[in-house]
Amino acid sequence: MKKYLRKYGNKKMKKQYEALCDCLLFQLDHPAKISGTEYLNLAFMNGISGTGMALMEIL
C-alpha cells in the first residue's frame, strides 16, 4: 500500500493507510486490546516480531 501511494498518490487510500497505521500503533500502546497469544507469540508472521518488522517498513 505504501508503494502504491508513493506512485499514485490516491488521497482516499492514503487516509485508509494512515488509519490502519494509527490503529496498529494504538493497539501496541494498549496491549490489553491484543490477546495474549498474539502479543506474546514470538513467531514472525503472527507475533510481536512480525508487528515490529511491519512498523519498520511503514514508518
All heavy atoms as TSV, in Angstrom:
chain	resi	resn	atom	element	x	y	z
A	1	MET	N	N	0.824	-1.174	0.000
A	1	MET	CA	C	0.000	0.000	0.000
A	1	MET	C	C	0.882	1.257	0.000
A	1	MET	O	O	0.592	2.217	-0.693
A	1	MET	CB	C	-0.938	-0.038	1.197
A	1	MET	CG	C	-2.065	0.909	1.132
A	1	MET	SD	S	-3.216	0.592	2.519
A	1	MET	CE	C	-4.628	1.435	1.934
A	2	LYS	N	N	1.950	1.207	0.751
A	2	LYS	CA	C	2.852	2.352	0.824
A	2	LYS	C	C	3.481	2.636	-0.541
A	2	LYS	O	O	3.568	3.793	-0.975
A	2	LYS	CB	C	3.933	2.071	1.864
A	2	LYS	CG	C	4.884	3.207	2.100
A	2	LYS	CD	C	5.887	2.822	3.178
A	2	LYS	CE	C	6.869	3.910	3.469
A	2	LYS	NZ	N	7.807	3.517	4.516
A	3	LYS	N	N	3.890	1.584	-1.240
A	3	LYS	CA	C	4.493	1.752	-2.559
A	3	LYS	C	C	3.465	2.295	-3.556
A	3	LYS	O	O	3.791	3.149	-4.384
A	3	LYS	CB	C	5.062	0.428	-3.054
A	3	LYS	CG	C	6.289	-0.011	-2.292
A	3	LYS	CD	C	6.787	-1.338	-2.788
A	3	LYS	CE	C	7.962	-1.805	-1.945
A	3	LYS	NZ	N	8.462	-3.094	-2.405
A	4	TYR	N	N	2.250	1.813	-3.474
A	4	TYR	CA	C	1.179	2.306	-4.349
A	4	TYR	C	C	0.944	3.789	-4.113
A	4	TYR	O	O	0.826	4.569	-5.056
A	4	TYR	CB	C	-0.110	1.519	-4.099
A	4	TYR	CG	C	-1.305	2.079	-4.836
A	4	TYR	CD1	C	-1.560	1.694	-6.144
A	4	TYR	CD2	C	-2.165	2.986	-4.227
A	4	TYR	CE1	C	-2.650	2.205	-6.836
A	4	TYR	CE2	C	-3.248	3.509	-4.904
A	4	TYR	CZ	C	-3.490	3.110	-6.208
A	4	TYR	OH	O	-4.560	3.622	-6.885
A	5	LEU	N	N	0.893	4.193	-2.857
A	5	LEU	CA	C	0.647	5.594	-2.529
A	5	LEU	C	C	1.781	6.495	-3.009
A	5	LEU	O	O	1.537	7.626	-3.436
A	5	LEU	CB	C	0.428	5.760	-1.026
A	5	LEU	CG	C	-0.867	5.168	-0.502
A	5	LEU	CD1	C	-0.889	5.206	1.016
A	5	LEU	CD2	C	-2.072	5.901	-1.071
A	6	ARG	N	N	3.005	6.000	-2.941
A	6	ARG	CA	C	4.132	6.786	-3.451
A	6	ARG	C	C	3.996	7.025	-4.957
A	6	ARG	O	O	4.300	8.103	-5.448
A	6	ARG	CB	C	5.447	6.057	-3.198
A	6	ARG	CG	C	6.003	6.304	-1.849
A	6	ARG	CD	C	7.440	5.796	-1.795
A	6	ARG	NE	N	7.700	5.332	-0.460
A	6	ARG	CZ	C	8.442	4.281	-0.162
A	6	ARG	NH1	N	8.998	3.571	-1.110
A	6	ARG	NH2	N	8.639	3.931	1.079
A	7	LYS	N	N	3.556	5.997	-5.644
A	7	LYS	CA	C	3.488	6.082	-7.102
A	7	LYS	C	C	2.262	6.853	-7.593
A	7	LYS	O	O	2.355	7.649	-8.515
A	7	LYS	CB	C	3.493	4.681	-7.706
A	7	LYS	CG	C	3.591	4.670	-9.207
A	7	LYS	CD	C	3.812	3.285	-9.749
A	7	LYS	CE	C	3.972	3.349	-11.264
A	7	LYS	NZ	N	4.316	2.062	-11.820
A	8	TYR	N	N	1.086	6.628	-6.970
A	8	TYR	CA	C	-0.153	7.184	-7.489
A	8	TYR	C	C	-0.770	8.290	-6.631
A	8	TYR	O	O	-1.598	9.037	-7.120
A	8	TYR	CB	C	-1.184	6.074	-7.696
A	8	TYR	CG	C	-0.715	5.045	-8.698
A	8	TYR	CD1	C	-0.296	3.788	-8.283
A	8	TYR	CD2	C	-0.671	5.343	-10.051
A	8	TYR	CE1	C	0.149	2.854	-9.199
A	8	TYR	CE2	C	-0.228	4.417	-10.972
A	8	TYR	CZ	C	0.177	3.173	-10.544
A	8	TYR	OH	O	0.615	2.253	-11.450
A	9	GLY	N	N	-0.428	8.365	-5.362
A	9	GLY	CA	C	-0.906	9.446	-4.504
A	9	GLY	C	C	-2.413	9.520	-4.329
A	9	GLY	O	O	-2.968	10.606	-4.249
A	10	ASN	N	N	-3.084	8.397	-4.257
A	10	ASN	CA	C	-4.535	8.350	-4.071
A	10	ASN	C	C	-4.883	8.852	-2.662
A	10	ASN	O	O	-4.529	8.234	-1.663
A	10	ASN	CB	C	-5.008	6.907	-4.271
A	10	ASN	CG	C	-6.493	6.755	-4.200
A	10	ASN	OD1	O	-7.158	7.363	-3.374
A	10	ASN	ND2	N	-7.023	5.906	-5.074
A	11	LYS	N	N	-5.594	9.986	-2.574
A	11	LYS	CA	C	-5.873	10.607	-1.271
A	11	LYS	C	C	-6.783	9.745	-0.399
A	11	LYS	O	O	-6.585	9.669	0.815
A	11	LYS	CB	C	-6.506	11.981	-1.475
A	11	LYS	CG	C	-5.541	12.992	-2.036
A	11	LYS	CD	C	-6.188	14.339	-2.215
A	11	LYS	CE	C	-5.199	15.306	-2.837
A	11	LYS	NZ	N	-5.756	16.634	-3.003
A	12	LYS	N	N	-7.768	9.091	-0.996
A	12	LYS	CA	C	-8.688	8.243	-0.219
A	12	LYS	C	C	-7.927	7.066	0.388
A	12	LYS	O	O	-8.087	6.753	1.562
A	12	LYS	CB	C	-9.816	7.748	-1.110
A	12	LYS	CG	C	-10.842	6.933	-0.398
A	12	LYS	CD	C	-11.961	6.499	-1.326
A	12	LYS	CE	C	-12.963	5.624	-0.597
A	12	LYS	NZ	N	-14.020	5.154	-1.493
A	13	MET	N	N	-7.080	6.433	-0.411
A	13	MET	CA	C	-6.308	5.294	0.107
A	13	MET	C	C	-5.272	5.750	1.129
A	13	MET	O	O	-4.961	5.015	2.052
A	13	MET	CB	C	-5.645	4.540	-1.032
A	13	MET	CG	C	-6.639	3.749	-1.862
A	13	MET	SD	S	-5.834	2.540	-2.884
A	13	MET	CE	C	-5.790	1.170	-1.755
A	14	LYS	N	N	-4.742	6.963	0.962
A	14	LYS	CA	C	-3.775	7.469	1.930
A	14	LYS	C	C	-4.426	7.617	3.304
A	14	LYS	O	O	-3.824	7.287	4.318
A	14	LYS	CB	C	-3.201	8.804	1.477
A	14	LYS	CG	C	-2.123	9.309	2.397
A	14	LYS	CD	C	-1.467	10.566	1.898
A	14	LYS	CE	C	-0.373	10.964	2.878
A	14	LYS	NZ	N	0.310	12.166	2.493
A	15	LYS	N	N	-5.669	8.087	3.335
A	15	LYS	CA	C	-6.384	8.198	4.613
A	15	LYS	C	C	-6.603	6.829	5.234
A	15	LYS	O	O	-6.467	6.656	6.442
A	15	LYS	CB	C	-7.723	8.910	4.412
A	15	LYS	CG	C	-7.576	10.381	4.173
A	15	LYS	CD	C	-8.927	11.059	4.067
A	15	LYS	CE	C	-8.748	12.537	3.802
A	15	LYS	NZ	N	-10.017	13.241	3.752
A	16	GLN	N	N	-6.943	5.828	4.415
A	16	GLN	CA	C	-7.123	4.469	4.925
A	16	GLN	C	C	-5.807	3.924	5.476
A	16	GLN	O	O	-5.781	3.290	6.527
A	16	GLN	CB	C	-7.647	3.545	3.824
A	16	GLN	CG	C	-9.072	3.821	3.434
A	16	GLN	CD	C	-9.530	2.933	2.294
A	16	GLN	OE1	O	-8.736	2.565	1.419
A	16	GLN	NE2	N	-10.799	2.584	2.294
A	17	TYR	N	N	-4.736	4.164	4.745
A	17	TYR	CA	C	-3.408	3.711	5.168
A	17	TYR	C	C	-3.034	4.333	6.510
A	17	TYR	O	O	-2.581	3.644	7.428
A	17	TYR	CB	C	-2.389	4.082	4.092
A	17	TYR	CG	C	-0.960	3.769	4.438
A	17	TYR	CD1	C	-0.481	2.470	4.367
A	17	TYR	CD2	C	-0.075	4.779	4.808
A	17	TYR	CE1	C	0.837	2.181	4.668
A	17	TYR	CE2	C	1.239	4.500	5.107
A	17	TYR	CZ	C	1.700	3.195	5.040
A	17	TYR	OH	O	2.999	2.905	5.338
A	18	GLU	N	N	-3.252	5.635	6.636
A	18	GLU	CA	C	-2.931	6.319	7.887
A	18	GLU	C	C	-3.801	5.812	9.033
A	18	GLU	O	O	-3.328	5.665	10.161
A	18	GLU	CB	C	-3.080	7.821	7.708
A	18	GLU	CG	C	-2.000	8.414	6.825
A	18	GLU	CD	C	-2.252	9.857	6.429
A	18	GLU	OE1	O	-3.357	10.387	6.699
A	18	GLU	OE2	O	-1.342	10.462	5.833
A	19	ALA	N	N	-5.065	5.523	8.751
A	19	ALA	CA	C	-5.962	4.989	9.783
A	19	ALA	C	C	-5.493	3.612	10.245
A	19	ALA	O	O	-5.517	3.312	11.449
A	19	ALA	CB	C	-7.390	4.926	9.269
A	20	LEU	N	N	-5.052	2.781	9.314
A	20	LEU	CA	C	-4.547	1.448	9.681
A	20	LEU	C	C	-3.277	1.556	10.534
A	20	LEU	O	O	-3.115	0.833	11.510
A	20	LEU	CB	C	-4.267	0.621	8.423
A	20	LEU	CG	C	-5.483	0.131	7.662
A	20	LEU	CD1	C	-5.058	-0.472	6.323
A	20	LEU	CD2	C	-6.259	-0.886	8.471
A	21	CYS	N	N	-2.400	2.470	10.161
A	21	CYS	CA	C	-1.171	2.676	10.939
A	21	CYS	C	C	-1.497	3.180	12.340
A	21	CYS	O	O	-0.920	2.704	13.328
A	21	CYS	CB	C	-0.244	3.658	10.226
A	21	CYS	SG	S	0.445	3.023	8.693
A	22	ASP	N	N	-2.418	4.118	12.427
A	22	ASP	CA	C	-2.829	4.640	13.733
A	22	ASP	C	C	-3.437	3.543	14.605
A	22	ASP	O	O	-3.167	3.467	15.796
A	22	ASP	CB	C	-3.832	5.780	13.574
A	22	ASP	CG	C	-3.203	7.041	13.020
A	22	ASP	OD1	O	-1.957	7.156	13.049
A	22	ASP	OD2	O	-3.962	7.918	12.559
A	23	CYS	N	N	-4.249	2.699	13.984
A	23	CYS	CA	C	-4.876	1.593	14.723
A	23	CYS	C	C	-3.809	0.637	15.259
A	23	CYS	O	O	-3.867	0.222	16.408
A	23	CYS	CB	C	-5.855	0.869	13.814
A	23	CYS	SG	S	-6.716	-0.488	14.613
A	24	LEU	N	N	-2.846	0.310	14.434
A	24	LEU	CA	C	-1.773	-0.587	14.851
A	24	LEU	C	C	-0.986	0.006	16.009
A	24	LEU	O	O	-0.719	-0.666	17.009
A	24	LEU	CB	C	-0.850	-0.891	13.677
A	24	LEU	CG	C	0.350	-1.774	13.965
A	24	LEU	CD1	C	-0.090	-3.138	14.472
A	24	LEU	CD2	C	1.208	-1.911	12.733
A	25	LEU	N	N	-0.623	1.267	15.899
A	25	LEU	CA	C	0.134	1.921	16.969
A	25	LEU	C	C	-0.683	2.015	18.260
A	25	LEU	O	O	-0.153	1.832	19.351
A	25	LEU	CB	C	0.590	3.309	16.522
A	25	LEU	CG	C	1.642	3.311	15.416
A	25	LEU	CD1	C	1.881	4.726	14.911
A	25	LEU	CD2	C	2.927	2.676	15.884
A	26	PHE	N	N	-1.986	2.271	18.138
A	26	PHE	CA	C	-2.852	2.320	19.312
A	26	PHE	C	C	-2.882	0.965	20.011
A	26	PHE	O	O	-2.768	0.885	21.237
A	26	PHE	CB	C	-4.272	2.732	18.916
A	26	PHE	CG	C	-5.238	2.691	20.061
A	26	PHE	CD1	C	-5.303	3.745	20.966
A	26	PHE	CD2	C	-6.068	1.601	20.250
A	26	PHE	CE1	C	-6.181	3.712	22.033
A	26	PHE	CE2	C	-6.951	1.558	21.316
A	26	PHE	CZ	C	-7.005	2.615	22.207
A	27	GLN	N	N	-3.019	-0.097	19.229
A	27	GLN	CA	C	-3.069	-1.438	19.825
A	27	GLN	C	C	-1.765	-1.780	20.525
A	27	GLN	O	O	-1.769	-2.431	21.565
A	27	GLN	CB	C	-3.395	-2.475	18.763
A	27	GLN	CG	C	-4.830	-2.414	18.318
A	27	GLN	CD	C	-5.164	-3.460	17.285
A	27	GLN	OE1	O	-4.277	-4.083	16.703
A	27	GLN	NE2	N	-6.438	-3.669	17.048
A	28	LEU	N	N	-0.645	-1.348	19.972
A	28	LEU	CA	C	0.631	-1.630	20.623
A	28	LEU	C	C	0.789	-0.841	21.913
A	28	LEU	O	O	1.449	-1.286	22.843
A	28	LEU	CB	C	1.792	-1.339	19.671
A	28	LEU	CG	C	1.913	-2.308	18.507
A	28	LEU	CD1	C	2.997	-1.843	17.555
A	28	LEU	CD2	C	2.187	-3.720	18.992
A	29	ASP	N	N	0.197	0.352	21.964
A	29	ASP	CA	C	0.236	1.150	23.195
A	29	ASP	C	C	-0.724	0.627	24.250
A	29	ASP	O	O	-0.604	0.972	25.424
A	29	ASP	CB	C	-0.096	2.612	22.904
A	29	ASP	CG	C	1.074	3.379	22.336
A	29	ASP	OD1	O	2.214	2.894	22.467
A	29	ASP	OD2	O	0.852	4.458	21.766
A	30	HIS	N	N	-1.693	-0.166	23.841
A	30	HIS	CA	C	-2.708	-0.712	24.742
A	30	HIS	C	C	-2.755	-2.227	24.584
A	30	HIS	O	O	-3.668	-2.761	23.966
A	30	HIS	CB	C	-4.078	-0.104	24.437
A	30	HIS	CG	C	-4.094	1.385	24.577
A	30	HIS	ND1	N	-3.731	2.228	23.553
A	30	HIS	CD2	C	-4.395	2.176	25.628
A	30	HIS	CE1	C	-3.833	3.474	23.969
A	30	HIS	NE2	N	-4.213	3.478	25.215
A	31	PRO	N	N	-1.752	-2.938	25.114
A	31	PRO	CA	C	-1.669	-4.386	24.905
A	31	PRO	C	C	-2.866	-5.158	25.445
A	31	PRO	O	O	-3.095	-6.289	25.029
A	31	PRO	CB	C	-0.374	-4.800	25.594
A	31	PRO	CG	C	0.074	-3.638	26.383
A	31	PRO	CD	C	-0.640	-2.426	25.897
A	32	ALA	N	N	-3.655	-4.555	26.328
A	32	ALA	CA	C	-4.854	-5.252	26.819
A	32	ALA	C	C	-5.852	-5.472	25.694
A	32	ALA	O	O	-6.698	-6.361	25.770
A	32	ALA	CB	C	-5.494	-4.453	27.953
A	33	LYS	N	N	-5.751	-4.671	24.628
A	33	LYS	CA	C	-6.648	-4.818	23.477
A	33	LYS	C	C	-6.229	-5.978	22.575
A	33	LYS	O	O	-6.949	-6.376	21.687
A	33	LYS	CB	C	-6.668	-3.533	22.646
A	33	LYS	CG	C	-7.074	-2.306	23.409
A	33	LYS	CD	C	-8.554	-2.158	23.399
A	33	LYS	CE	C	-8.936	-0.849	24.089
A	33	LYS	NZ	N	-10.319	-0.761	24.357
A	34	ILE	N	N	-5.015	-6.498	22.779
A	34	ILE	CA	C	-4.496	-7.595	21.971
A	34	ILE	C	C	-4.506	-8.859	22.823
A	34	ILE	O	O	-4.094	-8.828	23.977
A	34	ILE	CB	C	-3.056	-7.292	21.508
A	34	ILE	CG1	C	-3.000	-5.970	20.751
A	34	ILE	CG2	C	-2.511	-8.416	20.648
A	34	ILE	CD1	C	-1.589	-5.513	20.439
A	35	SER	N	N	-4.944	-9.968	22.244
A	35	SER	CA	C	-4.962	-11.207	23.027
A	35	SER	C	C	-3.528	-11.615	23.367
A	35	SER	O	O	-2.585	-11.334	22.629
A	35	SER	CB	C	-5.659	-12.325	22.251
A	35	SER	OG	O	-4.847	-12.786	21.204
A	36	GLY	N	N	-3.374	-12.286	24.477
A	36	GLY	CA	C	-2.060	-12.707	24.947
A	36	GLY	C	C	-1.345	-13.604	23.956
A	36	GLY	O	O	-0.132	-13.520	23.796
A	37	THR	N	N	-2.102	-14.457	23.274
A	37	THR	CA	C	-1.463	-15.356	22.307
A	37	THR	C	C	-0.913	-14.588	21.113
A	37	THR	O	O	0.070	-14.994	20.516
A	37	THR	CB	C	-2.447	-16.429	21.813
A	37	THR	OG1	O	-3.603	-15.791	21.262
A	37	THR	CG2	C	-2.860	-17.357	22.923
A	38	GLU	N	N	-1.509	-13.481	20.756
A	38	GLU	CA	C	-0.978	-12.670	19.659
A	38	GLU	C	C	0.201	-11.827	20.130
A	38	GLU	O	O	1.216	-11.733	19.449
A	38	GLU	CB	C	-2.054	-11.735	19.101
A	38	GLU	CG	C	-3.153	-12.445	18.347
A	38	GLU	CD	C	-4.246	-11.490	17.908
A	38	GLU	OE1	O	-4.333	-10.382	18.463
A	38	GLU	OE2	O	-5.003	-11.860	17.014
A	39	TYR	N	N	0.073	-11.199	21.276
A	39	TYR	CA	C	1.096	-10.282	21.759
A	39	TYR	C	C	2.377	-11.001	22.170
A	39	TYR	O	O	3.477	-10.534	21.895
A	39	TYR	CB	C	0.556	-9.462	22.925
A	39	TYR	CG	C	1.452	-8.316	23.300
A	39	TYR	CD1	C	1.459	-7.159	22.544
A	39	TYR	CD2	C	2.296	-8.389	24.401
A	39	TYR	CE1	C	2.283	-6.093	22.866
A	39	TYR	CE2	C	3.127	-7.336	24.729
A	39	TYR	CZ	C	3.110	-6.189	23.964
A	39	TYR	OH	O	3.939	-5.143	24.283
A	40	LEU	N	N	2.242	-12.140	22.800
A	40	LEU	CA	C	3.406	-12.854	23.325
A	40	LEU	C	C	3.993	-13.864	22.351
A	40	LEU	O	O	5.030	-14.457	22.630
A	40	LEU	CB	C	3.044	-13.548	24.643
A	40	LEU	CG	C	2.610	-12.591	25.760
A	40	LEU	CD1	C	2.154	-13.373	26.971
A	40	LEU	CD2	C	3.713	-11.622	26.116
A	41	ASN	N	N	3.335	-14.062	21.219
A	41	ASN	CA	C	3.810	-15.021	20.232
A	41	ASN	C	C	5.064	-14.471	19.561
A	41	ASN	O	O	5.067	-13.384	19.008
A	41	ASN	CB	C	2.713	-15.261	19.195
A	41	ASN	CG	C	3.039	-16.392	18.265
A	41	ASN	OD1	O	4.185	-16.778	18.113
A	41	ASN	ND2	N	2.018	-16.928	17.624
A	42	LEU	N	N	6.141	-15.213	19.603
A	42	LEU	CA	C	7.402	-14.765	19.018
A	42	LEU	C	C	7.536	-15.120	17.545
A	42	LEU	O	O	8.514	-14.746	16.900
A	42	LEU	CB	C	8.580	-15.355	19.794
A	42	LEU	CG	C	8.650	-14.955	21.269
A	42	LEU	CD1	C	9.819	-15.648	21.946
A	42	LEU	CD2	C	8.744	-13.460	21.422
A	43	ALA	N	N	6.563	-15.842	16.997
A	43	ALA	CA	C	6.619	-16.209	15.588
A	43	ALA	C	C	6.624	-14.956	14.715
A	43	ALA	O	O	6.012	-13.941	15.050
A	43	ALA	CB	C	5.429	-17.090	15.231
A	44	PHE	N	N	7.314	-15.036	13.594
A	44	PHE	CA	C	7.493	-13.844	12.773
A	44	PHE	C	C	6.204	-13.392	12.090
A	44	PHE	O	O	5.907	-12.207	12.047
A	44	PHE	CB	C	8.574	-14.095	11.720
A	44	PHE	CG	C	8.891	-12.865	10.930
A	44	PHE	CD1	C	9.593	-11.827	11.508
A	44	PHE	CD2	C	8.468	-12.736	9.625
A	44	PHE	CE1	C	9.876	-10.677	10.805
A	44	PHE	CE2	C	8.748	-11.593	8.912
A	44	PHE	CZ	C	9.454	-10.565	9.497
A	45	MET	N	N	5.446	-14.287	11.542
A	45	MET	CA	C	4.291	-13.887	10.738
A	45	MET	C	C	3.076	-13.475	11.575
A	45	MET	O	O	2.247	-12.707	11.119
A	45	MET	CB	C	3.881	-15.020	9.781
A	45	MET	CG	C	4.919	-15.270	8.715
A	45	MET	SD	S	5.294	-13.818	7.714
A	45	MET	CE	C	3.814	-13.648	6.778
A	46	ASN	N	N	2.944	-13.989	12.764
A	46	ASN	CA	C	1.743	-13.655	13.542
A	46	ASN	C	C	2.045	-13.249	14.977
A	46	ASN	O	O	1.175	-13.245	15.814
A	46	ASN	CB	C	0.757	-14.821	13.529
A	46	ASN	CG	C	1.343	-16.080	14.093
A	46	ASN	OD1	O	2.523	-16.130	14.383
A	46	ASN	ND2	N	0.540	-17.095	14.224
A	47	GLY	N	N	3.248	-12.847	15.244
A	47	GLY	CA	C	3.605	-12.444	16.596
A	47	GLY	C	C	4.109	-11.018	16.657
A	47	GLY	O	O	4.044	-10.255	15.697
A	48	ILE	N	N	4.623	-10.652	17.792
A	48	ILE	CA	C	5.073	-9.293	18.035
A	48	ILE	C	C	6.291	-8.952	17.172
A	48	ILE	O	O	6.458	-7.797	16.759
A	48	ILE	CB	C	5.356	-9.069	19.544
A	48	ILE	CG1	C	5.471	-7.580	19.857
A	48	ILE	CG2	C	6.576	-9.817	20.009
A	48	ILE	CD1	C	4.186	-6.831	19.753
A	49	SER	N	N	7.116	-9.937	16.847
A	49	SER	CA	C	8.277	-9.649	15.996
A	49	SER	C	C	7.838	-9.271	14.584
A	49	SER	O	O	8.427	-8.390	13.958
A	49	SER	CB	C	9.245	-10.834	15.966
A	49	SER	OG	O	8.582	-11.988	15.495
A	50	GLY	N	N	6.791	-9.913	14.071
A	50	GLY	CA	C	6.245	-9.545	12.763
A	50	GLY	C	C	5.651	-8.151	12.775
A	50	GLY	O	O	5.773	-7.393	11.811
A	51	THR	N	N	5.035	-7.791	13.884
A	51	THR	CA	C	4.471	-6.451	14.027
A	51	THR	C	C	5.595	-5.416	14.019
A	51	THR	O	O	5.499	-4.378	13.369
A	51	THR	CB	C	3.669	-6.343	15.334
A	51	THR	OG1	O	2.651	-7.332	15.329
A	51	THR	CG2	C	3.048	-4.976	15.486
A	52	GLY	N	N	6.679	-5.708	14.719
A	52	GLY	CA	C	7.821	-4.797	14.726
A	52	GLY	C	C	8.424	-4.629	13.343
A	52	GLY	O	O	8.766	-3.514	12.927
A	53	MET	N	N	8.523	-5.713	12.606
A	53	MET	CA	C	9.052	-5.642	11.241
A	53	MET	C	C	8.133	-4.800	10.357
A	53	MET	O	O	8.606	-3.988	9.549
A	53	MET	CB	C	9.202	-7.046	10.679
A	53	MET	CG	C	9.859	-7.103	9.370
A	53	MET	SD	S	11.573	-6.584	9.537
A	53	MET	CE	C	12.102	-6.728	7.879
A	54	ALA	N	N	6.842	-4.976	10.501
A	54	ALA	CA	C	5.877	-4.191	9.728
A	54	ALA	C	C	6.003	-2.703	10.059
A	54	ALA	O	O	5.950	-1.850	9.172
A	54	ALA	CB	C	4.466	-4.683	9.981
A	55	LEU	N	N	6.197	-2.389	11.330
A	55	LEU	CA	C	6.361	-0.985	11.735
A	55	LEU	C	C	7.620	-0.382	11.146
A	55	LEU	O	O	7.621	0.779	10.731
A	55	LEU	CB	C	6.401	-0.877	13.257
A	55	LEU	CG	C	5.063	-1.001	13.958
A	55	LEU	CD1	C	5.256	-1.036	15.456
A	55	LEU	CD2	C	4.137	0.135	13.566
A	56	MET	N	N	8.694	-1.150	11.070
A	56	MET	CA	C	9.915	-0.629	10.471
A	56	MET	C	C	9.699	-0.322	8.998
A	56	MET	O	O	10.265	0.636	8.463
A	56	MET	CB	C	11.069	-1.618	10.648
A	56	MET	CG	C	11.523	-1.706	12.086
A	56	MET	SD	S	13.061	-2.612	12.384
A	56	MET	CE	C	13.054	-3.957	11.295
A	57	GLU	N	N	8.862	-1.088	8.358
A	57	GLU	CA	C	8.594	-0.878	6.935
A	57	GLU	C	C	7.687	0.325	6.687
A	57	GLU	O	O	7.894	1.080	5.758
A	57	GLU	CB	C	7.946	-2.137	6.347
A	57	GLU	CG	C	7.578	-2.022	4.904
A	57	GLU	CD	C	8.773	-1.877	3.956
A	57	GLU	OE1	O	9.852	-2.384	4.276
A	57	GLU	OE2	O	8.595	-1.240	2.909
A	58	ILE	N	N	6.677	0.528	7.544
A	58	ILE	CA	C	5.696	1.580	7.264
A	58	ILE	C	C	6.075	2.930	7.837
A	58	ILE	O	O	5.574	3.955	7.375
A	58	ILE	CB	C	4.284	1.204	7.753
A	58	ILE	CG1	C	4.222	1.045	9.256
A	58	ILE	CG2	C	3.780	-0.018	7.031
A	58	ILE	CD1	C	2.839	0.829	9.802
A	59	LEU	N	N	6.941	2.962	8.836
A	59	LEU	CA	C	7.271	4.262	9.450
A	59	LEU	C	C	8.529	4.850	8.903
A	59	LEU	O	O	9.306	4.450	8.268
A	59	LEU	CB	C	7.373	4.118	10.961
A	59	LEU	CG	C	6.085	3.669	11.645
A	59	LEU	CD1	C	6.345	3.475	13.131
A	59	LEU	CD2	C	4.978	4.671	11.446
